Amino acid sequence: MKWLTIALAAGLYTSCGVVGPPVAPENVGVALTIEQQKQRDASGAQEREAATAAEGADPDPAAQDQDVDLPPLRPVGTR
């Protein structure tokens, strides 16, 4: 019984406390995530600009008329 108590106490003693070194608050949280997303979006925009510049001045003519107003699927007020 004595050994069980000692083993249990030793297990609880080693399980309490800090697992690793402390983490700086600048490396954790929402602000860091937002900053990383902004950097990713900025680099993605630069890549898209470079791709369109390399593609040339001839955009796809089929994609130019993509914004067409369509009638509603269920007209209101008609029977």
Biotite code that builds the C-alpha atoms (Angstrom):
import biotite.structure as struc

atoms = struc.array([
    struc.Atom([0.000, 0.000, 0.000], chain_id="A", res_id=1, res_name="MET", atom_name="CA", element="C"),
    struc.Atom([2.907, 2.277, 0.782], chain_id="A", res_id=2, res_name="LYS", atom_name="CA", element="C"),
    struc.Atom([4.406, 1.743, -2.705], chain_id="A", res_id=3, res_name="TRP", atom_name="CA", element="C"),
    struc.Atom([1.090, 2.458, -4.364], chain_id="A", res_id=4, res_name="LEU", atom_name="CA", element="C"),
    struc.Atom([0.792, 5.731, -2.482], chain_id="A", res_id=5, res_name="THR", atom_name="CA", element="C"),
    struc.Atom([4.362, 6.710, -3.398], chain_id="A", res_id=6, res_name="ILE", atom_name="CA", element="C"),
    struc.Atom([3.824, 5.801, -7.068], chain_id="A", res_id=7, res_name="ALA", atom_name="CA", element="C"),
    struc.Atom([0.568, 7.720, -7.168], chain_id="A", res_id=8, res_name="LEU", atom_name="CA", element="C"),
    struc.Atom([2.132, 10.761, -5.496], chain_id="A", res_id=9, res_name="ALA", atom_name="CA", element="C"),
    struc.Atom([5.114, 10.651, -7.867], chain_id="A", res_id=10, res_name="ALA", atom_name="CA", element="C"),
    struc.Atom([2.808, 10.403, -10.871], chain_id="A", res_id=11, res_name="GLY", atom_name="CA", element="C"),
    struc.Atom([0.701, 13.335, -9.729], chain_id="A", res_id=12, res_name="LEU", atom_name="CA", element="C"),
    struc.Atom([3.795, 15.363, -8.883], chain_id="A", res_id=13, res_name="TYR", atom_name="CA", element="C"),
    struc.Atom([5.312, 14.902, -12.332], chain_id="A", res_id=14, res_name="THR", atom_name="CA", element="C"),
    struc.Atom([2.030, 15.546, -14.130], chain_id="A", res_id=15, res_name="SER", atom_name="CA", element="C"),
    struc.Atom([1.514, 18.943, -12.508], chain_id="A", res_id=16, res_name="CYS", atom_name="CA", element="C"),
    struc.Atom([3.259, 22.003, -13.842], chain_id="A", res_id=17, res_name="GLY", atom_name="CA", element="C"),
    struc.Atom([4.304, 23.475, -17.123], chain_id="A", res_id=18, res_name="VAL", atom_name="CA", element="C"),
    struc.Atom([4.777, 21.114, -20.044], chain_id="A", res_id=19, res_name="VAL", atom_name="CA", element="C"),
    struc.Atom([7.111, 23.306, -22.080], chain_id="A", res_id=20, res_name="GLY", atom_name="CA", element="C"),
    struc.Atom([8.662, 26.742, -22.238], chain_id="A", res_id=21, res_name="PRO", atom_name="CA", element="C"),
    struc.Atom([6.360, 29.768, -22.062], chain_id="A", res_id=22, res_name="PRO", atom_name="CA", element="C"),
    struc.Atom([4.898, 31.082, -25.311], chain_id="A", res_id=23, res_name="VAL", atom_name="CA", element="C"),
    struc.Atom([5.090, 34.788, -26.082], chain_id="A", res_id=24, res_name="ALA", atom_name="CA", element="C"),
    struc.Atom([1.687, 36.470, -26.503], chain_id="A", res_id=25, res_name="PRO", atom_name="CA", element="C"),
    struc.Atom([2.796, 37.842, -29.882], chain_id="A", res_id=26, res_name="GLU", atom_name="CA", element="C"),
    struc.Atom([2.891, 34.277, -31.233], chain_id="A", res_id=27, res_name="ASN", atom_name="CA", element="C"),
    struc.Atom([-0.630, 33.308, -30.143], chain_id="A", res_id=28, res_name="VAL", atom_name="CA", element="C"),
    struc.Atom([-4.101, 34.644, -30.749], chain_id="A", res_id=29, res_name="GLY", atom_name="CA", element="C"),
    struc.Atom([-6.376, 36.252, -33.267], chain_id="A", res_id=30, res_name="VAL", atom_name="CA", element="C"),
    struc.Atom([-4.111, 39.199, -34.108], chain_id="A", res_id=31, res_name="ALA", atom_name="CA", element="C"),
    struc.Atom([-1.363, 36.884, -35.331], chain_id="A", res_id=32, res_name="LEU", atom_name="CA", element="C"),
    struc.Atom([-3.822, 34.885, -37.441], chain_id="A", res_id=33, res_name="THR", atom_name="CA", element="C"),
    struc.Atom([-5.237, 38.043, -39.047], chain_id="A", res_id=34, res_name="ILE", atom_name="CA", element="C"),
    struc.Atom([-1.742, 39.334, -39.807], chain_id="A", res_id=35, res_name="GLU", atom_name="CA", element="C"),
    struc.Atom([-0.758, 36.029, -41.430], chain_id="A", res_id=36, res_name="GLN", atom_name="CA", element="C"),
    struc.Atom([-3.925, 36.037, -43.556], chain_id="A", res_id=37, res_name="GLN", atom_name="CA", element="C"),
    struc.Atom([-3.252, 39.611, -44.708], chain_id="A", res_id=38, res_name="LYS", atom_name="CA", element="C"),
    struc.Atom([0.280, 38.670, -45.735], chain_id="A", res_id=39, res_name="GLN", atom_name="CA", element="C"),
    struc.Atom([-1.026, 35.613, -47.584], chain_id="A", res_id=40, res_name="ARG", atom_name="CA", element="C"),
    struc.Atom([-3.688, 37.674, -49.372], chain_id="A", res_id=41, res_name="ASP", atom_name="CA", element="C"),
    struc.Atom([-1.131, 40.318, -50.355], chain_id="A", res_id=42, res_name="ALA", atom_name="CA", element="C"),
    struc.Atom([1.237, 37.715, -51.810], chain_id="A", res_id=43, res_name="SER", atom_name="CA", element="C"),
    struc.Atom([-1.677, 36.047, -53.634], chain_id="A", res_id=44, res_name="GLY", atom_name="CA", element="C"),
    struc.Atom([-2.722, 39.380, -55.146], chain_id="A", res_id=45, res_name="ALA", atom_name="CA", element="C"),
    struc.Atom([0.825, 40.005, -56.359], chain_id="A", res_id=46, res_name="GLN", atom_name="CA", element="C"),
    struc.Atom([0.926, 36.565, -57.962], chain_id="A", res_id=47, res_name="GLU", atom_name="CA", element="C"),
    struc.Atom([-2.401, 37.192, -59.698], chain_id="A", res_id=48, res_name="ARG", atom_name="CA", element="C"),
    struc.Atom([-1.192, 40.562, -60.994], chain_id="A", res_id=49, res_name="GLU", atom_name="CA", element="C"),
    struc.Atom([1.969, 38.952, -62.316], chain_id="A", res_id=50, res_name="ALA", atom_name="CA", element="C"),
    struc.Atom([-0.063, 36.202, -63.987], chain_id="A", res_id=51, res_name="ALA", atom_name="CA", element="C"),
    struc.Atom([-2.396, 38.668, -65.702], chain_id="A", res_id=52, res_name="THR", atom_name="CA", element="C"),
    struc.Atom([0.554, 40.782, -66.846], chain_id="A", res_id=53, res_name="ALA", atom_name="CA", element="C"),
    struc.Atom([2.271, 37.714, -68.261], chain_id="A", res_id=54, res_name="ALA", atom_name="CA", element="C"),
    struc.Atom([-0.951, 36.577, -69.918], chain_id="A", res_id=55, res_name="GLU", atom_name="CA", element="C"),
    struc.Atom([-1.201, 39.727, -71.976], chain_id="A", res_id=56, res_name="GLY", atom_name="CA", element="C"),
    struc.Atom([-3.924, 42.208, -72.806], chain_id="A", res_id=57, res_name="ALA", atom_name="CA", element="C"),
    struc.Atom([-6.270, 39.644, -74.379], chain_id="A", res_id=58, res_name="ASP", atom_name="CA", element="C"),
    struc.Atom([-8.632, 38.530, -71.627], chain_id="A", res_id=59, res_name="PRO", atom_name="CA", element="C"),
    struc.Atom([-10.976, 35.636, -72.215], chain_id="A", res_id=60, res_name="ASP", atom_name="CA", element="C"),
    struc.Atom([-13.894, 37.029, -74.264], chain_id="A", res_id=61, res_name="PRO", atom_name="CA", element="C"),
    struc.Atom([-16.296, 34.434, -72.840], chain_id="A", res_id=62, res_name="ALA", atom_name="CA", element="C"),
    struc.Atom([-15.646, 35.654, -69.281], chain_id="A", res_id=63, res_name="ALA", atom_name="CA", element="C"),
    struc.Atom([-16.429, 39.311, -70.074], chain_id="A", res_id=64, res_name="GLN", atom_name="CA", element="C"),
    struc.Atom([-20.217, 38.863, -70.146], chain_id="A", res_id=65, res_name="ASP", atom_name="CA", element="C"),
    struc.Atom([-20.480, 36.878, -66.939], chain_id="A", res_id=66, res_name="GLN", atom_name="CA", element="C"),
    struc.Atom([-22.477, 39.532, -65.035], chain_id="A", res_id=67, res_name="ASP", atom_name="CA", element="C"),
    struc.Atom([-25.880, 39.102, -66.641], chain_id="A", res_id=68, res_name="VAL", atom_name="CA", element="C"),
    struc.Atom([-29.035, 39.849, -64.645], chain_id="A", res_id=69, res_name="ASP", atom_name="CA", element="C"),
    struc.Atom([-31.256, 36.802, -64.686], chain_id="A", res_id=70, res_name="LEU", atom_name="CA", element="C"),
    struc.Atom([-35.002, 36.831, -64.000], chain_id="A", res_id=71, res_name="PRO", atom_name="CA", element="C"),
    struc.Atom([-36.084, 35.524, -60.597], chain_id="A", res_id=72, res_name="PRO", atom_name="CA", element="C"),
    struc.Atom([-36.738, 31.819, -60.358], chain_id="A", res_id=73, res_name="LEU", atom_name="CA", element="C"),
    struc.Atom([-40.190, 32.298, -58.834], chain_id="A", res_id=74, res_name="ARG", atom_name="CA", element="C"),
    struc.Atom([-41.907, 35.482, -60.013], chain_id="A", res_id=75, res_name="PRO", atom_name="CA", element="C"),
    struc.Atom([-43.859, 37.223, -57.268], chain_id="A", res_id=76, res_name="VAL", atom_name="CA", element="C"),
    struc.Atom([-47.481, 38.225, -57.827], chain_id="A", res_id=77, res_name="GLY", atom_name="CA", element="C"),
    struc.Atom([-48.227, 36.062, -60.866], chain_id="A", res_id=78, res_name="THR", atom_name="CA", element="C"),
    struc.Atom([-50.402, 32.965, -61.064], chain_id="A", res_id=79, res_name="ARG", atom_name="CA", element="C"),
])
